[in-house]
């Protein structure tokens, strides 16, 4: 009894409840705030809640006909009130049990829109269940996970209403994607799909499919064109390229034949230097990893898919606790993390294979200070680095693939702690008979990080050209002898998308947007999708059989090629996402924007246009027809014969109209015998039939190719048309 009383007293005294988004953060809060009295910390596991399904809102109207097809007459719609349901009751119960005793609930979710949404939804569900009794709601906005920053953020927590813009933006994004994605998926599945084969449509996946199809068509439709390029190689080994006015290597095509003739007369003539520019350069190691760059490098080096890399990084974070949070779009650290790097280097040193590298880092940079390039303002989680708080007694055993991803992260991090490489960049311009030639090369005076890790790192996307160590420097006006070279080549088609290229496409989707304001909004949002979601779109498209992977590149399937023209035009360009992001960020910043209700009204108008168009369309997905077909239509030769409720008929019901019934004179026409008719013109065996008068008889069914109807064929060769 006394023990129960002490337990009761402990629970009764709980006045502050902190809710974090994941268990690892809950542990860090408990450790950092262990001296704070009357405090409990609970956690969710990301999205333990979700919006209710469409049928939840239509239950009264659907009755027993609660199928997708039965719901179509009631679509599209926007719920008067969006309802959230708990997907992980056990996780919610851990939070819920502390709520009645709490005087204050501190929302300590991730510092972004989605984090705000998750915990506001949890609070909303708790309120609906009667668990919120007027508790004070506050918000911790934490970018850094160090103990000092957790204490500071907790002390400076603010009313949750101060972050209303983040919530309204996230709420709008969630509602738009639910309204558009779920209802269009249901429409397309009923119109074009088959049982067990839904046709999913969505804001991001539909755009991505359209881009993959577009690139595939550009690639396959490409007609190679022959062209020539020219170089001038001096006796000192310096190679000058013939360039255009923009200093780009010039290609000569068939239409440039006259100029090529003039150039041919320049053979044997010297090159006159017209300009020399020499500048010192400093080259820092590549930026720290965000998720998309880690996924790109893992794809390029190890052929890992983005989804593979994300799962491996999650294991390094959650299971092994070796790296920081991986689902981040950020590639910098805050000043607070930059002060804690000794802990990360100490972890790296515990691995035998990195001890020499760690010694090199400590010798070159005893204070473990980072250049300004790697430190910045955080919008969410910081860059992916070895964890700053590893406290296990031993090291985990990693799989080969986990070790490969960890190796990328370690070496990218350690390189940032090494000095930059330095040298001179030289650019020289010259002419041969008025044709301009250009040479560029770099000479290193200090290899810096390259001495230890140059060949181990995967370069940034925007890295400069490879160094060409040449100790040559000509002067303006100097005449240089050499040899004019010609190279014949063909134009190449645009390359098909690899995993790395898909990530770049999604990241740089803003470049495809015409409107400047929308383009900047999508750029600020780091492109289409988020670090947490980008990896999932390709597996979804593959699972839906819209695309497939062939020799490390993605190509559309016949089904994907058929579906793409049927998708709404608005979803096949990134402008839809750009406009959404434009208004979401204006909402976050409090600049005034399209409100939730107006955006939902516009989404509903868009859906109504699509529903009217699709429901009035006679188009079909022949690839699905072919997959389910019993055979080609013998009448039109274009459609396919599908099994219906009472018959077998052509997919082109209006244009062709061919049909054979499932029952003739009380005899069932099976699918096997139907296939025999399609192949041989008649059933293989006589069917046991019964006349209207009840007389039993046997007859085969033969297809009459004039009337396209069934005839009875008796053993005495007598035929009866039916």
N, C-alpha and C positions, 0 to 999 in steps of 0.2 A: 504493500500500500504506500509506504514511504517513497519507494522508488518511482511508482506511478505519479505520486504527487510532485516529485522533483522534475519528472519529465513534463508534467503539465505546466509547472512554473517556467521551465525553459521555453516551452512553446508560447506561453502567454506573454512572455516578455519580448517576443520578436516584434519589432516596430518597423524595421526597414528590410525590404526584400529587393535584392538586385536580380534582374533576369538578364542573363547573357544569351548569346545566340548559339553557343556551342560549348561543350564540356571543357575544352582546353582553356577558354577564356574564363570560365567559372573558377577553375583552379587558380588562375593568375589573380583574379579578384580576391579570392579567399586568402591567398598568401600575402598580397599587398595590403589588405585591409584587416588582417587578423586581430589588430588591436582595437577595432571599432566595436563598441558594445551594441547589443541588440540588433545583430545583423545576420541575415541569411542570404545565401546566393544559390539560385536555381538556374537551370539552363534549358533551352530548347535544343533542337537539332536541325537548325535551318528552318525550312518550311514544314512545320508540323501541321499546318492548316492549308486549306485550299478553298477556292470558290465552289459552291454547290453546283451540281450538274444541271444541265438544261431542264431535265424532267422534274427537278425539285420545284421549279417555278410553274410548270405546266400541269402538275398532278391533278388539279381540279378539272382541267379541260380535257386531259387525255383519258382519264378513267382507266379501263382495262386495255385500251389501245395505246399503251405506253412504249411503243416502238419508235425507232428513228423515223420510219416512214410515216407513222401516225402523227409525229410532231411537226412535220413539214408545213401543213396548213396553218400552223400557229407561229411560224417563223417568218421573218426575223422579229426580234423584240429586244427591248432593254428592260431588265427588271426594275421595278419601282425601288427596290432596296436589294443590293447585292448581299447575299448571305454566305458566311464562311463556315466551314465545318472542320473539325479536327480529324486529321489523318493518322496521327500517332497519339492515341489516348493515354498510353502509359507515360509518354514524355509530358503531356499536358497535366496529367495527374500529379507529377512531381512539382510542377509550378503551382497548381491549384491548391495543394494542401497547405501552402504557406500563406496564401492570400488572405484568408479571414483574420489572421493575427497581425497582418501588416498595416501600419499606419501610413507608410509611404512605400510606393512601388517605384523602383528606379529602373528605367529601361536602358540597358547597356548593350544594345545590339550594335551591329556594324555601323560605321559612320557613313551611311549612304542611303539612297532612296529605298532599296530593297530591305535593308536592315530595319529601317523605320516602319515599313509596311508589315513585316513579319510580326513585330511585337505589338503594333497597334491592333492587328487582327487578333492576336492572342488576348489582348485586353478586352477587345470587343466581345469575343466569345465568352470570356470569363464574366463579363457584365451580363450577357444574355442568360448565363447559368446562375446568376444571383451571387457571384463571388466578389463583386466589387461593391464595397459599402462606403463609397466616398473617400477612398484612400487618395492621398496626395500622389500625383504622378509627376515624376521628374525624369530628366534625360541626361545621360553621360555621353559626351561626344569625344570619343577617344581614338586617336590615330596611332599612338604608340602603345606598345604592350609592356613597357618597362614598369617596374614597381613604382618608381617616383612619379611617372606620368599617370598611372592609375590613381594614385593618391590625390594628385593635383586635380584630375578630371572629376573625381568623386566629390572633392571639396567644392568644386566650381559648378556642380550640376545645376541645371536650369529647368524651369517648367517645361513640360513636354510640348506645350503649345508654341514655344519658340521655334519649333521645328515643323510647324504645320505645313509649310510649303513643301518639304520633303515628302510628307505623308500624302498630301493631295496629288503631287506629281506621280508618286508610286501607285497610288490608288487608281489614278486615271490610266496609267500604263497597263495595270493588271486588268481593269475592266474592259479596255479596248481590245486587248489580246484575247480575252475570254469571249467577248461579244463577237468579234470578227472570226477568230480561229475556230471556235467550237461550232458556231452556226454554219459557217461555210463548209467545214469538214462534214457536217451532217448533210447539208444540201448536196455537195458533190458525191458523197458516198451513196445517198439514195438515188441520185440521178445516174451516176456512172459506175458505182461500185457493185460488188457482189457480196453475198454472205461470207464473212471472214476476210474480206479484202476492202477495207475502208480507203477512201481517198482523202488524205489529210491536206488541208490548206491552212496557211498561216502567214503572218506578216513577214517573217524572216525566211522560213523554209521555202516559200513560194518564190521570193526574190532570188534566193540562192539557186534554186532549180533553174529559173529563167536565165541566170548568168552562166550556169554550166552548159545549158543547151545553146545559148548564144555563142559561147566560145567554141563549142564542138562544131557548130555549123560554120563558123569562120575558119576553123581549122580544116574541116573536110572540103569546104568550097574553095579553098585557096588554090590559085593557079600560079605556079612558080614563074618568076621573071628573072632572066639572066641579067646580071650587072657586073661591073668591073670596079675595083678600087686600086689606088696607086700609092706607092711608098717611094721615099728617097732615102737610101741607106748610105750614110757617110763611111769613109774609110775608118773612122774611129768607132764605128758600130752604133751610132745614134740613128734611130729610125724615125723619119718624119712621115706623117700621113697627109695626103692631099685632103684639104678640108673645104667646107663651104663658108659662107659669111658668118655663120653662127659657131664656127670652129668645130663643127661635127664632121666626121669622116664622110666624104662625099662618095656617092654611088653614081656610076655612069651607066645609063640604060641605053637601049637601042636608039632612042630618040636623041641621044647625045653623041651620035657617031661623028659628027663634024668636029666637035670639041676634042674627041679622042684622037682624031687625025692630027690636030694641032699639037696635042700633048705628045704624040709619037715623035714629032720633030724635035722635041726637047730632050730626047734620049741622048746621053753623053754630055749634056750641058751641066754646069755646076749650079749649086744652090746658093743664093745670096741671103744672108741673115738680115732680116729687117727689124727684128725686135728680140730682146732678151730680158726676161724678168725672173729674178731669183729671190725667193722669200723664205725666211725661216718658218718652220712649222712645229707645232707641238701636237702629238697624237696620244690622247688618253686611251686607256683600255675601253672596250665596249661598255655600254650602259649596263647597270645591274638588270637582272631578269625581271620582267613582268611575265604573266602566264603566256601571252601570245608569242613573245619572243622565245621563251623556253620551248614552246610547242613547235615553233618553226625550226629551231636548231635541232631538236630531237628528231624531227621529221627528215631534215636534210642529212643528218649524220647517221641516224640509226633506223630510219624508215618507220618510226613510230607514228601512229595516227594521233591527232590532237586528243582524242578521247583516251587513247592508251597513256599518253604523257600526263594528262590530268589525273588519271587513276593512280599512276605511279607516284606523282607528286603528292596526291592526297595521302597515300600510304606513308610516304616519308614524313608528312606532317602529322597525321593522326595516329598511325600505328607506331612509328619509330621516333616521332618527335624530334627529328633532325633538322627540319627547315621551318621557316616562317610560313604564314598562311599563303597558299599558292594561288588562290582564285583572285588575283589582283591585276588591275590594269595599270598599276603604278610601278615605275622603275627607279625611284629614288627613295632615300631614307629621310626621316626628319632629323633635325639636329640632336634630338634626344637619343635616337637609336645610334647615331654616329658616335656618341660618347660611350657606347656599350660594346664596341666591337671586339674588345679583348676577350669577351666571353665566347664570341663566335669563332675567333681564331683559336682559342684554347680547345674548343670542340674539334676543329679541323685537325689540330696537332695530335689528337688521340688516335687518329687513323695513321698507321705506319706509312702508307703510300703518300701521304701529304706532309710528312715531317720536314723533308728537305725544302719543299716549297714554303712551308711556314717559316723555316729558318731564314730563307731568302727574303721573305716579306719583313720579318722583324729586323733584319740587318739593314734593309733599305729604308724602312719606315718604323723606327722604334716606337713612336707615339701612336701608330695605327690611325693616322689622320686621313680623312677622305678629301678629295678635291671637290670644289663647289659643284661640279657637274653631277655628282652623285647625291647631293643633298637638295631638298626642295620642299615645297608646300605639299602636303598630302591631301588628296580628295577622298581617300578610303584607306585601304591597307597599304603598307609600305612594300618595297620590292622584295623579291624572293631571295633570301640569303640563309646561310646556316643559322640555326636558331640561337637566340641570345640567352636562353634560359635552360640549357640542357643540364639536368641534375640526376640522371640515372647513373648507377655505379659502373655499369658496363656498357659496351657498344652493341647495338643490335646486329643481327645477321641479315644482310640484304640479299635479295635476289639479284641475278645478273642485270636485269633491266632496271631495277631500282638503283643499283650502283651506277649505272650509266647516267641516269638522270641526276643523281646526287653529284656525280663527277662534274657534269656541266655546271651545276650551281656553284660548287666549291671553287672551281677554277675561274669562273666569271667574277665571283666575289673577291678572291685573292688577287686577281689581276688589277682590280680597282684600287687595291692598297699598294700596288707597286708604282714606281715613278713612270711618268709618261715617256714615250719615245720622242726623240727630237731629231731634227735634220733640216735640210734645205730642199725646197721644191722649185724646180726649174721649168720654165716654159719658154720655148724658142720658136719664133716664126721666121719663115723664109719663103723665097719664091724661086721657081724655075720657069723662065719665060712667062712671067705674070701669073702662073698657077700657084696658089698659096699652099704651103706645107707647114705642119705643126708637129712639134715634139714636146712631150711632157715626161718628166721623170723625177724621182725623189732619191736623195742620198741621206742616209741616217748617220748622224754624228754620235747618237746615244740610243741604243736599242730599248732602254727602259724595260717595261713589262714584257716586251717581245723577246728579250733574251731568255726569260724563264718560261713564258707561256705563248709565245707568238704562234706556234704551230698547233697549239692545243685549243685555241679559241675559234669560235665561229664568228665571223665579222658581222657588224651591224649591217642592216639593209642599205644604209646610205654611206657605207665605208668607201673611202677613196680608192683609186686604182692601185694595183699592186706596185710596190716599190721596184724600180729598175736601177740598181746601183751602177751609175755611170759617172766617172770622175772626169767629165768633159764639160767645158763651158766656152762657147763661142762668143764673139763680140759682134755688135751691130755693125753691118757693112762688110763683114768678112765673107769671102767667097770660099765655099767648101765643095770639094769634089766628092763624087759618089755615084751610085747606080740607081736608075729609075726601075722600079719593080711594078709588075702588073699581076693582079689576082682576079680570076674569074670565079663567080659564085652565083648562087640563086637565092631569091628571097625565100624566107622560111615562113610557114604558117604560124599564127599566134599559138604559143604552146598551150596544151591542155592543162587543166588545173591539177597541181599536186596538193598535198596537205598544206605545205608551207604557203603555196600560192593562194589557197582558199582563205587562209588566215589573213594574208595581206589584203586580199579582196575585201573581206569583211571589215578589216581595220581602216582601209582607205576608201570605203564606199562613198565618202563625201565628195571624192573627185568626180563622181558620176552625176552629181546634183548640179543643176544649172543655177537655181536661185542662190544668190550669195549668202543671205541670212540663214537659209536652211542648210546650205553647205557648211557654214561655220558651226551651226548647232550640232550637226552630225559629227563633225570633226572633234568638237569639244566632248562629245559623248564617246569618243574612241571608236566610232564606226557603228556598224550594225551588230546587235547582240552584245553580250557582256562577257567578261572573263569567265564567269561561271556557266554561261550557256553556249558559247560558240562551239565548243567541242561536241555538243550533242546534236547539232543539225545534220551533219554528214551521216552519222549512223541512222538518223531518222529517215533521211532520203533513201538510204540503202535498204532499210527495213521495209519501206513502202514500195520498193522495187522501181523507184524513179531513176536511180543512177546506180552504177557499179564501178568497181575499181579494177583497172586493167594496167598492169605493169607500172604501178605507182601513180597513175593518173586517173581522174574521174571522168567518166563518159555517161551520157544519158542512155537509159534503156529504151526500147521501143515504146514502153508505156510512158516513160517520162517525156519522150518526144511528142507523143500524142496528147498528153495532158497539158503541156506548157501553153499551146495556143488557146486552151479553154480557160486558163486562169484569168482572173480579173487584171486588166491592164495596170490598174493602180498598184497592185501588189508585185508587179514585175520590174519595178524601178525602186531605187532606194528613197525616192522623194517622200513616199508615205511615212517611212520611219524618220526621215529628216524632219518633216513637219511635226510629227509627234514629239520628237526630241526638242525641237524649237520651243514648243509650248510648255513642255515639261520643265525645261531649265528656266524659262521665264517664271513659271510657277514657283520653283525653288527659290529663285532670287527675289521674288515678290515684285516683279516688274509689271504685273498685270498681264493676263493672257486669256486665251479661250478657257473658260471654266469647265468643270467636270460635266455639267449638264449639257453645255453646248457641244462639247467634244463627243459626248455620247449621242446627241441628236444627229451630228454630222456622220458618225459611224453608222447609225441606223439608216440614214438616207443612202449611204454608200451600199449597205447590205440590200436594201430594197431594190436598187438598180441591178445589182448582181443577181438577186433572186429572180427578178422579172426576166432578165436575159437568159439565165441558165434554164429556168423552167420552160421557157418558150423555145428553147433550142432543140433541134432534132439530132444534134451531134452525139456520137457515141465513142466509147473507148474500145476500138476494135481489138486491142491487145488483150483486154480482159474478156471480150467476147470470144476471141480465139482460144484463150486458156480454158474457158468453161464450155466451149462448143463441142457438139457431138460430131461436127463435120461442116464442111463448106456448104452453102446453099446451092442445090442443084439447079435452081431456077435462074437466079440473078448472077451467081458466081462471085458476088462481092461480099455478101453478108455471111453470117454463120448461123447454124441451127442450134438453138438453145432450148432446154427443157423448161416448159412453163407449167402452170398448175394443171391445165387440162389438155395441153397439146405440145407439139414440138414446132417451133416457128422460126422464121428468119428474123435476124436482128433488124433488118430494114422493113419494119411492119407497114409503113406507108408506101414506100416506093416499090417493094417486091410483094409482100403479103403472103408468101408461101407458108402453108401450114399443113401438118398431118396430126390427126387426133390421137390421143392416147388410148381410146377405146373404139373398136369397130365391132358391132354386133356382139356385144358383151365379151369380146376378147381384148386383152390388154396388149398394146403394142409396146414392148419393152425397149429400153435404150439399145440393147444388143441388136434387136431386129431392126430398129430404126437405122442403126449404123449399116446394117446389111442392105437396106433400101438405098441409102446414100451411096454405098460403094458399088452394089451390083444391080440396083434397080428394083429389087423385090426382097421379101423376107426369105430366110434360108429354109424355114420349115412352115408347113401349114399351121394356121392358128385354129384352135377349137372355138367355134362360134355358135351363136344361137339366134335364130330368126325372131321376129316380133311375135310369131305364132308359137314360139317355143320349140321349133324344130332345130335339132343340133346338126351342125355340118362343119367341115373343115375347108379352109381356103388359105392360100398365100395372098399377101398384099403386094401388088406391083404398082410402081409409080407411073402414071400416064404422063408422058412428057409433052403432050399437046394441051391437055386440060390442067396439068399439074395437080391432079387429084389422085386418090387411091382407087385402084381397081382390084376386085377379088379374082383370083386365078384358081380354078378348080382343077382336080387331077385329070378330068376329061377335057381340059383345055377351054372349057366354057368360061368366059369372062363376064363379070358383072361390075358395072360402074357404080360407085357409091358416093 
